[in-house]
Amino acid sequence: MSEQTLLTAWQSARDRLKQAGVETPAFDARLMLEAGAGVSRMDILTDPHRALNAQQAQAVEKLVARREAREPAAYILGKKAFWKYELTVTPSVLTPRPETELLVEAALEQLRPDAPLKVLDLGVGSGAIAIALLLERRKISMVGVDKSAEALAIARFNAVALHVADRLELRESDWGADLPDAEFDLVVSNPPYVRHGAIDLLAPEIARHEPRLALDGGRDGLEAYRALLPQVRRLLKQGGGFLVEIGEGQAEAVWAHATAAGLSPEGVRNDLSGRARVVFGRNLGRAPG
Ligand code: GLN
């Protein structure tokens, strides 16, 4: 193989990723080149004809081959940007999605800056939501629960790295079933909401690589809501708020399940493309059913 430069390595990686069906081939090719060759974006832009040595070329090749096989870039790089920071991720956790930032935004509107509120994250995963809230609201403390011990280890790692571990209690739990009643001012969750039968129709990055536990919402995609909303009702203080992320077309059903659980849904938040993405509301102390 003739000698590669930053530019030719980028171009050939981009072409291969495009061929493989990767959605953002130029961007991902640059990420693989930067990580494999140990160069910055600036190096590529200002010194495009710099030659790669054999070791660099080999390292880039390995990363590009993985991405070509549709492994998510976040798992290859071991990190993913979310909100204003960067999280460590592994295949044990869902890679944080940009759309989940909407949940963070909506939750922040409910958290007055200086109030020492208690917030619960059901299905904390990588810690993305919890850590964003803890970083934005210095007086709150949080509990994050997950069924996956591996996920809790990643959340712990991220909380320590981002200096919020002292305000985040992490525990292995089934939607908070073991937590005491009326403990929280706010509950947030991005539960698994993909219909079981639809998972294999998603992009190979998701279907083949992301944890099923974090995706699989059962037969109709709503099983997690049916399990967790009654817990939310029990765990919230009177007047406390909840926000849950939802999948496409699920707003009405989730609203109904919240009502059935004794919660009082109040609204939905749409993403930039106009899709309902978050259902929010309160515990006004109504009886379930
Ligand atoms: N937004 C994810 C996806 O469809 C699903 C995440 C979830 O189930 N909470 O890729």
Residues whose N, C-alpha, C, O or C-beta is under 5 A from the ligand:
A	BS01	LIG	N190 P191 P192 Y193 V194 A214 L215
